[in-house]
Amino acid sequence: MSTQAPQSRRRRQVLSRERIIEAAVGLLDTAGEEALTVRALSERLSTGSGAIYHHVGTMGDLLQAATGSVVAAALPAFPAPQEPAAAPGAAGTGGAEIRAAALGLYDAVADHPWLATQLAVQITRNPWGAVTPRVFESIGRHVRTLGIPRRTWFATTSTLVHYILGATSQNAQPPGASREGTAPQADAERAEFLDSASRAWQSLDPDDYPFLHDISDQMRRHDDREQFLTGIDLILAGITALSRPA
């Protein structure tokens, strides 16, 4: 009796929906979407395919659940709802929260490279699923505090979300590469790549490409994460400027 109870608890733990999603995220991080198969999950969890289907449905359902799990962990918990700014052009309070949500998604994609593609798929093809509402709510509820007209809330939030998706996708590493675990090698490869690109720009005719000559050294030394946040700040500054009363 004393040995059966722990075994029973372990079996229930292995077959839980949460454990299956956790294992799916691990497979996706290691080798990408192609690695997420029922057979691979069955071997990792020491269970049968029937149990996996019972808990999570199809592989498409599981991929969506894995995406939702990572996104939920990446985005700050929803704070208490805030009232919109009193008038267009009024000082908003949501800039810091928007930056935090954007950075959360950026870092999540850096840690889970497969996430960039899934975010794009979920937001463009599945606006009624769990992922799209959470992303838009995490950005949009703070957009409405920026003092911009209500009629511009959707367009403004969409602009921010599309920028976040594009920038994070561009900087995503191949599956299996960890932002922390392989940082020295990744940093060395990045530095070599930027140095080669910078020297190539400098070799161009300065009369034809004066701008590239001026920024080639900046490109070599730039930090992707800081550049990403600069883009967010530029969008927020443009939003504020355009909404000011004439």
Backbone bond lengths (Angstrom), bond angles and torsions (degrees), N, CA, C in turn:
res aa  C-N    CA-C-N  psi(-1)  N-CA   C-N-CA  omega(-1)  CA-C   N-CA-C  phi
1 M - - - 1.456 - - 1.517 110.41 -
2 S 1.323 119.19 -40.09 1.461 122.57 -175.39 1.523 111.66 -69.05
3 T 1.351 116.99 -27.74 1.468 119.55 179.94 1.520 111.71 -88.18
4 Q 1.313 118.62 -25.03 1.454 121.10 -177.19 1.525 111.40 -73.50
5 A 1.324 116.78 -35.93 1.473 119.12 -177.52 1.518 112.51 -63.25
6 P 1.362 119.67 -49.33 1.474 119.11 176.81 1.517 112.41 -60.26
7 Q 1.341 117.52 -39.58 1.455 119.61 178.99 1.515 111.16 -63.17
8 S 1.318 116.56 -39.76 1.463 120.58 178.89 1.517 111.18 -64.26
9 R 1.347 116.47 -41.58 1.470 119.95 178.86 1.510 110.85 -64.42
10 R 1.345 117.35 -41.45 1.458 120.29 179.16 1.517 110.99 -63.66
11 R 1.330 117.37 -38.73 1.447 121.05 -179.85 1.520 110.75 -64.51
12 R 1.342 115.91 -43.24 1.465 119.18 178.06 1.527 110.64 -64.58
13 Q 1.336 117.34 -36.39 1.453 120.52 179.86 1.529 110.72 -66.56
14 V 1.322 116.98 -43.54 1.455 121.35 179.85 1.522 110.73 -62.46
15 L 1.297 117.65 -37.67 1.453 121.37 -175.14 1.529 113.54 -89.78
16 S 1.308 118.58 6.38 1.460 120.14 179.70 1.521 110.28 -74.60
17 R 1.307 115.65 154.25 1.461 121.75 178.21 1.534 110.65 -60.52
18 E 1.331 116.47 -40.51 1.462 120.44 -178.31 1.524 111.66 -62.82
19 R 1.345 117.20 -42.86 1.459 120.39 179.23 1.523 111.65 -65.40
20 I 1.328 116.83 -36.80 1.460 120.04 178.87 1.521 110.21 -66.27
21 I 1.323 117.01 -43.41 1.467 120.81 178.78 1.529 110.19 -63.83
22 E 1.326 116.67 -41.51 1.459 120.83 178.39 1.535 110.71 -60.84
23 A 1.330 116.62 -43.24 1.461 120.23 178.64 1.526 110.94 -66.20
24 A 1.334 116.70 -37.13 1.463 120.82 178.79 1.526 110.70 -63.46
25 V 1.324 116.92 -42.75 1.461 120.70 178.37 1.532 109.96 -61.73
26 G 1.325 116.82 -40.48 1.455 120.62 178.77 1.522 112.20 -62.26
27 L 1.331 117.41 -42.75 1.462 120.86 177.81 1.524 111.36 -65.50
28 L 1.319 116.39 -41.06 1.465 120.28 179.18 1.519 110.79 -64.09
29 D 1.324 117.31 -40.87 1.464 120.81 179.29 1.524 111.58 -65.41
30 T 1.326 115.79 -35.60 1.460 120.41 -175.18 1.518 112.94 -75.27
31 A 1.337 116.46 -44.75 1.473 118.82 -171.41 1.511 114.19 -139.98
32 G 1.316 119.09 7.01 1.449 120.84 176.19 1.519 113.39 87.83
33 E 1.328 114.44 -175.03 1.458 120.95 -172.66 1.529 112.72 -62.96
34 E 1.326 117.48 -32.36 1.462 119.93 -179.05 1.526 112.23 -63.96
35 A 1.340 116.57 -23.92 1.468 120.13 -178.99 1.517 112.66 -78.94
36 L 1.327 117.71 -13.81 1.462 120.69 -176.71 1.524 109.31 -83.86
37 T 1.308 116.17 91.87 1.457 122.94 178.07 1.520 109.31 -127.65
38 V 1.318 115.26 159.74 1.462 120.07 177.87 1.529 110.20 -62.43
39 R 1.306 116.77 -39.02 1.467 119.77 -179.42 1.528 111.05 -63.29
40 A 1.340 116.37 -45.04 1.461 119.41 -179.53 1.522 111.00 -64.20
41 L 1.315 116.83 -40.89 1.461 120.05 178.30 1.526 111.04 -66.22
42 S 1.319 116.87 -41.37 1.465 120.65 179.76 1.522 110.82 -60.17
43 E 1.334 116.34 -42.70 1.460 119.96 179.20 1.522 111.16 -67.34
44 R 1.322 117.04 -41.55 1.463 120.06 -177.95 1.517 111.73 -67.42
45 L 1.337 117.11 -35.96 1.456 121.23 -175.92 1.526 113.25 -98.87
46 S 1.329 116.15 -1.76 1.474 120.79 -179.47 1.528 110.63 53.82
47 T 1.316 115.60 52.01 1.452 120.83 179.70 1.514 109.03 -143.34
48 G 1.323 116.48 178.88 1.452 121.14 -179.70 1.519 112.20 -95.61
49 S 1.328 115.53 163.27 1.461 120.23 -179.09 1.521 111.93 -65.41
50 G 1.333 116.59 -32.64 1.457 120.00 -179.91 1.520 112.28 -60.57
51 A 1.328 116.29 -39.53 1.462 120.04 179.85 1.531 110.94 -65.98
52 I 1.333 116.19 -37.57 1.474 119.81 179.37 1.518 110.25 -65.56
53 Y 1.334 116.83 -47.56 1.462 119.96 178.86 1.520 111.27 -61.46
54 H 1.320 116.21 -35.94 1.464 120.39 -179.24 1.523 111.46 -63.06
55 H 1.319 117.25 -38.90 1.460 120.74 -174.93 1.522 113.43 -86.09
56 V 1.336 117.86 -33.67 1.473 118.75 -171.91 1.526 114.05 -124.98
57 G 1.311 118.86 -5.24 1.452 119.99 -179.40 1.513 111.62 81.61
58 T 1.319 117.53 -137.30 1.453 122.14 -177.36 1.527 110.80 -81.00
59 M 1.335 116.10 172.38 1.461 120.48 175.90 1.525 110.85 -65.60
60 G 1.321 116.10 -31.90 1.463 119.15 175.15 1.516 111.62 -64.40
61 D 1.326 116.04 -41.21 1.465 120.34 176.86 1.522 110.80 -63.16
62 L 1.326 115.74 -39.98 1.457 119.86 -179.09 1.529 111.09 -67.60
63 L 1.327 117.12 -40.64 1.458 120.66 178.55 1.528 110.72 -62.74
64 Q 1.314 115.86 -40.13 1.461 119.54 176.97 1.527 110.85 -66.21
65 A 1.324 116.63 -39.91 1.466 120.11 179.24 1.525 110.90 -66.60
66 A 1.335 117.40 -38.95 1.467 120.37 177.68 1.522 110.53 -64.40
67 T 1.335 116.76 -41.36 1.461 120.71 176.96 1.516 110.72 -61.79
68 G 1.327 116.18 -45.78 1.458 120.08 179.54 1.511 113.02 -62.62
69 S 1.336 116.57 -36.12 1.460 120.55 179.73 1.519 111.18 -65.69
70 V 1.332 117.22 -44.28 1.464 120.95 -179.39 1.519 110.43 -68.42
71 V 1.325 117.44 -40.78 1.463 121.00 179.83 1.522 110.67 -64.60
72 A 1.320 116.94 -42.27 1.465 120.24 179.49 1.521 111.29 -61.82
73 A 1.325 117.05 -36.95 1.459 120.30 178.82 1.527 111.57 -73.89
74 A 1.336 116.77 -27.79 1.464 120.76 -175.65 1.517 113.13 -80.79
75 L 1.323 116.85 -34.43 1.459 120.31 -174.38 1.521 110.62 -90.63
76 P 1.314 116.83 142.11 1.469 119.81 177.28 1.528 110.27 -59.70
77 A 1.309 115.71 148.82 1.462 119.89 175.81 1.521 109.16 -59.66
78 F 1.326 116.04 145.12 1.456 119.25 -179.95 1.523 110.27 -61.14
79 P 1.337 117.84 122.79 1.464 119.79 175.37 1.518 110.29 -77.55
80 A 1.309 115.80 177.48 1.456 119.52 176.26 1.522 109.10 -60.41
81 P 1.343 118.32 138.71 1.464 120.27 -179.17 1.516 111.38 -55.60
82 Q 1.355 114.90 140.30 1.451 120.55 178.02 1.515 109.81 -107.09
83 E 1.320 116.47 150.21 1.449 121.14 177.06 1.522 109.44 -77.90
84 P 1.327 117.30 143.25 1.462 119.46 175.96 1.514 111.30 -59.59
85 A 1.339 115.83 154.48 1.457 119.74 176.47 1.520 109.70 -59.08
86 A 1.305 116.33 149.49 1.459 121.22 -171.00 1.516 112.65 -63.63
87 A 1.315 119.30 -36.60 1.456 120.68 -175.08 1.516 109.77 -146.58
88 P 1.338 117.44 153.21 1.462 119.73 176.10 1.514 111.36 -55.29
89 G 1.325 115.54 134.99 1.445 120.63 -179.72 1.511 113.45 88.58
90 A 1.344 118.42 -7.22 1.457 120.56 179.11 1.515 109.46 -68.55
91 A 1.316 115.67 154.85 1.464 119.88 -179.28 1.510 109.89 -64.83
92 G 1.320 117.41 125.75 1.451 120.99 -179.77 1.516 111.63 -91.35
93 T 1.317 115.85 168.26 1.463 120.98 -179.12 1.521 111.57 -118.15
94 G 1.339 117.27 3.94 1.458 119.27 -171.36 1.510 116.16 -98.92
95 G 1.333 119.12 -0.49 1.460 120.07 -176.62 1.512 113.39 -59.86
96 A 1.330 117.28 -45.14 1.467 121.15 -179.23 1.521 110.98 -65.24
97 E 1.341 116.30 -38.66 1.468 119.62 -179.97 1.525 111.38 -68.89
98 I 1.334 116.42 -36.43 1.464 119.95 177.21 1.522 110.03 -65.34
99 R 1.327 117.22 -42.50 1.461 121.12 178.46 1.531 110.39 -62.38
100 A 1.339 116.89 -40.40 1.468 120.74 -179.43 1.523 110.94 -64.68
101 A 1.344 117.03 -43.13 1.460 120.23 179.25 1.527 110.74 -66.25
102 A 1.332 116.60 -42.32 1.460 120.49 179.60 1.525 110.84 -62.80
103 L 1.325 116.13 -43.25 1.456 120.13 -179.59 1.523 111.11 -68.00
104 G 1.322 116.96 -34.30 1.462 120.08 176.48 1.528 111.48 -60.58
105 L 1.339 116.62 -43.24 1.459 120.17 178.17 1.531 111.29 -68.91
106 Y 1.321 116.46 -38.72 1.468 120.60 179.22 1.532 110.40 -60.52
107 D 1.316 116.57 -47.83 1.462 120.50 -178.89 1.528 111.38 -68.36
108 A 1.331 116.61 -33.67 1.465 119.44 178.51 1.522 110.70 -64.33
109 V 1.335 117.16 -40.94 1.459 120.38 178.75 1.526 110.26 -68.93
110 A 1.332 117.16 -35.09 1.458 119.61 176.66 1.527 110.99 -62.48
111 D 1.321 117.11 -35.74 1.470 121.27 179.87 1.527 112.68 -84.77
112 H 1.341 116.60 -26.51 1.463 122.14 -177.65 1.531 108.45 -130.16
113 P 1.338 118.63 81.86 1.465 121.28 -172.26 1.529 114.92 -56.55
114 W 1.312 118.00 -29.90 1.458 121.27 179.32 1.525 112.14 -67.00
115 L 1.333 116.74 -17.38 1.457 121.09 -174.68 1.519 112.37 -66.67
116 A 1.338 118.21 -32.25 1.462 120.62 -177.26 1.523 111.11 -58.01
117 T 1.331 116.13 -47.70 1.465 119.63 179.94 1.512 111.30 -65.45
118 Q 1.323 117.27 -41.94 1.457 120.38 -178.23 1.526 112.24 -67.47
119 L 1.324 117.38 -35.28 1.463 119.19 175.93 1.523 110.38 -62.29
120 A 1.323 116.34 -44.87 1.461 120.19 179.40 1.530 110.84 -62.25
121 V 1.324 116.74 -42.40 1.462 120.76 179.88 1.518 110.83 -64.23
122 Q 1.323 116.83 -46.56 1.458 120.76 -177.26 1.528 111.40 -64.08
123 I 1.330 117.14 -42.14 1.457 120.08 -174.76 1.523 111.89 -75.22
124 T 1.335 117.76 -33.92 1.461 119.73 -178.13 1.523 113.00 -87.70
125 R 1.331 117.53 -28.43 1.464 119.97 -174.02 1.520 114.64 -114.06
126 N 1.305 117.42 -14.21 1.462 119.69 -174.62 1.532 110.66 -138.03
127 P 1.332 117.26 61.96 1.468 119.50 -177.53 1.522 113.66 -67.16
128 W 1.321 118.15 -14.87 1.461 121.54 179.54 1.533 112.35 -94.93
129 G 1.327 117.62 -2.28 1.468 120.33 179.09 1.513 111.59 -76.86
130 A 1.327 116.02 -174.31 1.466 120.68 -175.29 1.527 112.66 -76.56
131 V 1.335 117.70 -28.63 1.461 120.82 -172.66 1.525 112.02 -75.65
132 T 1.333 117.41 -51.48 1.466 121.07 -175.77 1.521 112.95 -57.95
133 P 1.340 119.54 -48.44 1.467 118.43 178.56 1.528 113.20 -59.45
134 R 1.331 117.18 -36.64 1.466 118.72 -178.59 1.521 111.20 -68.70
135 V 1.337 116.95 -41.84 1.464 119.72 179.34 1.525 110.56 -64.47
136 F 1.328 116.35 -48.78 1.469 119.44 -178.67 1.521 111.46 -65.33
137 E 1.313 118.41 -38.20 1.461 120.27 179.36 1.521 111.12 -67.48
138 S 1.323 117.13 -38.41 1.459 120.67 -178.89 1.524 111.86 -64.74
139 I 1.334 116.91 -30.64 1.464 121.00 177.48 1.528 110.52 -92.51
140 G 1.316 115.98 -48.16 1.460 120.81 -170.54 1.516 115.17 -66.33
141 R 1.323 118.44 -35.13 1.464 118.25 -178.20 1.522 111.23 -66.30
142 H 1.334 117.13 -19.46 1.456 120.22 176.05 1.527 111.54 -94.82
143 V 1.328 116.68 -24.82 1.470 119.53 174.12 1.520 110.13 -59.88
144 R 1.315 117.25 -38.09 1.462 119.52 -176.47 1.530 112.91 -70.11
145 T 1.333 117.23 -11.18 1.465 119.46 176.64 1.527 112.46 -92.95
146 L 1.341 117.27 1.62 1.457 120.27 -176.52 1.523 113.31 -83.40
147 G 1.323 117.12 -3.44 1.453 120.36 178.16 1.511 113.77 81.87
148 I 1.312 117.71 24.05 1.462 120.40 179.22 1.527 108.78 -99.17
149 P 1.343 117.16 157.58 1.475 119.36 -179.06 1.526 112.12 -59.22
150 R 1.299 115.60 144.22 1.466 121.15 -178.70 1.529 111.79 -57.53
151 R 1.329 117.23 -35.34 1.462 120.70 -177.61 1.526 112.39 -64.34
152 T 1.340 117.80 -15.90 1.468 121.32 -178.76 1.527 112.76 -100.21
153 W 1.318 118.17 0.50 1.464 119.93 -174.78 1.526 112.24 -60.45
154 F 1.337 116.91 -46.10 1.470 118.92 -177.13 1.518 110.92 -66.31
155 A 1.340 117.15 -46.74 1.465 119.89 -178.82 1.522 111.15 -62.46
156 T 1.328 116.94 -40.10 1.459 120.40 -179.50 1.519 111.38 -66.99
157 T 1.316 116.81 -45.66 1.463 120.73 179.69 1.524 110.82 -64.65
158 S 1.331 117.21 -40.90 1.461 120.95 178.42 1.524 110.93 -62.05
159 T 1.332 116.77 -40.09 1.465 120.28 178.68 1.517 110.65 -61.29
160 L 1.315 116.84 -45.08 1.460 120.55 179.05 1.530 111.15 -63.86
161 V 1.328 116.91 -45.32 1.460 120.99 -178.53 1.525 110.43 -63.31
162 H 1.334 117.52 -42.79 1.463 119.89 -179.47 1.520 111.28 -66.75
163 Y 1.318 117.29 -37.57 1.468 118.97 176.12 1.532 110.15 -63.57
164 I 1.325 117.02 -44.97 1.467 121.18 -179.32 1.525 110.09 -59.58
165 L 1.337 117.04 -45.61 1.465 120.05 -179.19 1.525 111.31 -63.30
166 G 1.332 116.69 -43.85 1.458 119.63 -178.37 1.515 112.86 -66.04
167 A 1.331 116.50 -45.07 1.462 120.14 -177.62 1.527 111.42 -68.67
168 T 1.323 117.21 -41.45 1.468 119.36 179.68 1.519 111.26 -67.23
169 S 1.335 117.24 -37.51 1.461 120.12 179.68 1.517 110.67 -65.60
170 Q 1.315 117.38 -38.40 1.458 121.18 -179.07 1.523 111.89 -64.29
171 N 1.336 116.85 -32.80 1.459 120.80 -175.75 1.530 113.71 -98.29
172 A 1.334 117.35 3.35 1.459 120.33 -179.22 1.523 110.47 -67.60
173 Q 1.339 116.44 139.66 1.461 122.60 177.79 1.530 109.50 -91.24
174 P 1.338 118.69 162.24 1.458 120.86 177.26 1.527 110.87 -61.70
175 P 1.351 118.09 151.99 1.459 120.84 176.19 1.515 111.19 -53.47
176 G 1.326 116.01 138.59 1.453 120.98 -179.35 1.505 112.96 98.41
177 A 1.335 117.38 -17.18 1.466 121.00 177.98 1.515 109.06 -90.89
178 S 1.295 117.50 124.11 1.460 122.40 -179.27 1.514 110.19 -101.65
179 R 1.332 115.99 137.09 1.455 120.34 179.83 1.518 110.79 -60.91
180 E 1.329 117.91 -29.73 1.456 120.87 -179.44 1.526 111.43 -97.48
181 G 1.337 116.64 -44.86 1.452 119.82 -171.57 1.516 114.78 -69.80
182 T 1.333 118.85 -30.42 1.457 120.56 -177.30 1.518 110.80 -118.18
183 A 1.336 116.77 27.80 1.464 120.21 -174.96 1.523 113.46 -58.72
184 P 1.354 120.64 -46.58 1.468 119.08 -178.69 1.523 113.01 -58.06
185 Q 1.336 117.42 -47.37 1.457 120.84 -179.38 1.527 110.40 -66.15
186 A 1.336 116.85 -44.70 1.454 120.47 -179.84 1.520 110.82 -62.75
187 D 1.327 117.39 -41.49 1.462 120.98 179.30 1.524 110.96 -63.42
188 A 1.336 117.07 -40.54 1.458 120.52 -179.93 1.523 110.93 -65.70
189 E 1.330 117.17 -42.44 1.460 120.71 179.13 1.527 110.75 -65.94
190 R 1.310 116.38 -39.48 1.468 120.38 179.47 1.524 110.36 -65.45
191 A 1.337 116.76 -44.62 1.457 120.66 -179.72 1.521 110.72 -62.17
192 E 1.332 116.89 -40.81 1.468 120.48 179.51 1.528 110.58 -65.13
193 F 1.330 116.03 -42.11 1.461 120.60 179.67 1.526 111.06 -63.31
194 L 1.331 117.04 -47.56 1.459 120.76 -178.86 1.521 111.39 -65.49
195 D 1.327 116.45 -36.81 1.454 119.62 178.39 1.528 110.68 -64.64
196 S 1.322 117.16 -42.08 1.463 120.77 178.18 1.521 111.00 -64.03
197 A 1.337 115.92 -42.95 1.466 119.30 179.56 1.521 111.17 -65.15
198 S 1.327 115.79 -40.40 1.460 119.61 -179.76 1.524 111.16 -63.41
199 R 1.330 116.30 -44.60 1.458 119.60 179.73 1.537 111.17 -65.58
200 A 1.335 116.65 -34.32 1.468 120.07 177.67 1.526 110.55 -65.57
201 W 1.334 117.10 -40.74 1.463 120.49 178.10 1.535 110.61 -65.77
202 Q 1.327 116.23 -39.87 1.460 120.01 -178.87 1.525 112.17 -67.76
203 S 1.325 116.51 -23.45 1.464 119.88 -179.44 1.521 112.59 -81.53
204 L 1.318 117.54 -10.51 1.459 120.71 178.30 1.532 110.45 -71.05
205 D 1.304 115.67 158.01 1.464 121.23 179.43 1.532 108.94 -63.24
206 P 1.348 118.37 118.04 1.462 120.20 -177.65 1.521 113.88 -64.69
207 D 1.316 117.42 -20.97 1.459 119.42 176.83 1.531 111.03 -73.77
208 D 1.326 116.47 -33.09 1.463 120.46 178.84 1.525 112.31 -86.67
209 Y 1.338 116.84 -30.35 1.471 121.24 -175.76 1.535 111.10 -129.43
210 P 1.323 118.02 60.48 1.473 119.23 -178.49 1.521 113.13 -65.57
211 F 1.328 116.91 -34.96 1.465 119.70 -179.33 1.520 111.23 -65.53
212 L 1.326 117.36 -46.48 1.467 120.37 -179.54 1.526 111.37 -62.08
213 H 1.308 117.60 -34.50 1.460 120.31 175.98 1.530 110.41 -64.58
214 D 1.333 116.32 -38.28 1.463 119.96 -177.65 1.527 112.52 -69.39
215 I 1.342 117.34 -32.01 1.465 119.49 -173.00 1.520 113.32 -106.73
216 S 1.318 118.14 0.24 1.466 119.81 -174.11 1.521 111.90 -58.84
217 D 1.323 117.66 -39.68 1.459 119.77 -179.75 1.527 110.94 -72.12
218 Q 1.331 117.16 -35.03 1.466 120.26 176.16 1.527 110.72 -63.10
219 M 1.335 115.55 -40.66 1.456 119.29 178.66 1.520 111.34 -62.79
220 R 1.327 116.94 -39.43 1.461 121.13 -179.92 1.530 111.25 -62.44
221 R 1.335 116.97 -37.50 1.466 120.81 -171.45 1.523 113.83 -99.65
222 H 1.327 119.35 2.06 1.467 119.46 -172.55 1.533 111.30 -73.59
223 D 1.324 114.91 154.59 1.466 122.93 176.03 1.523 108.35 -106.18
224 D 1.336 117.27 125.88 1.463 121.01 -175.01 1.526 112.09 -60.24
225 R 1.301 116.61 -41.61 1.470 120.78 -177.18 1.524 110.71 -66.74
226 E 1.317 116.48 -43.84 1.458 119.86 178.34 1.527 110.80 -66.25
227 Q 1.326 116.57 -38.45 1.456 120.03 177.90 1.520 110.53 -63.04
228 F 1.323 116.60 -39.38 1.466 121.06 177.92 1.527 110.63 -59.99
229 L 1.322 117.00 -46.68 1.460 120.61 179.93 1.527 111.31 -67.67
230 T 1.325 117.41 -32.00 1.464 120.08 175.27 1.524 110.33 -61.26
231 G 1.332 116.15 -40.31 1.461 119.75 177.13 1.523 111.79 -61.91
232 I 1.333 117.26 -42.70 1.461 120.66 177.16 1.525 110.12 -60.67
233 D 1.323 117.18 -44.28 1.469 121.01 -179.13 1.524 111.24 -64.44
234 L 1.333 117.36 -38.40 1.456 120.12 178.15 1.526 111.40 -64.09
235 I 1.327 116.67 -41.80 1.466 119.84 177.73 1.518 110.71 -64.00
236 L 1.331 117.02 -44.38 1.470 120.10 179.51 1.523 111.10 -63.66
237 A 1.339 116.84 -40.05 1.460 119.65 178.52 1.528 110.42 -64.42
238 G 1.333 117.21 -39.89 1.461 120.25 177.81 1.511 112.29 -65.64
239 I 1.338 116.02 -39.35 1.466 119.86 177.54 1.532 110.38 -59.81
240 T 1.321 115.50 -46.82 1.459 120.18 -178.25 1.532 110.89 -64.43
241 A 1.335 116.80 -43.69 1.454 120.50 -177.86 1.526 111.77 -64.68
242 L 1.321 116.71 -43.05 1.457 120.14 -177.32 1.524 113.08 -69.89
243 S 1.327 116.65 -24.03 1.461 119.88 -176.94 1.523 113.15 -91.01
244 R 1.321 118.06 -3.69 1.453 119.57 179.96 1.528 110.63 -70.21
245 P 1.326 116.88 138.77 1.472 119.32 177.53 1.509 111.02 -61.70
246 A 1.294 116.95 144.79 1.476 121.14 177.64 1.520 109.49 -62.38
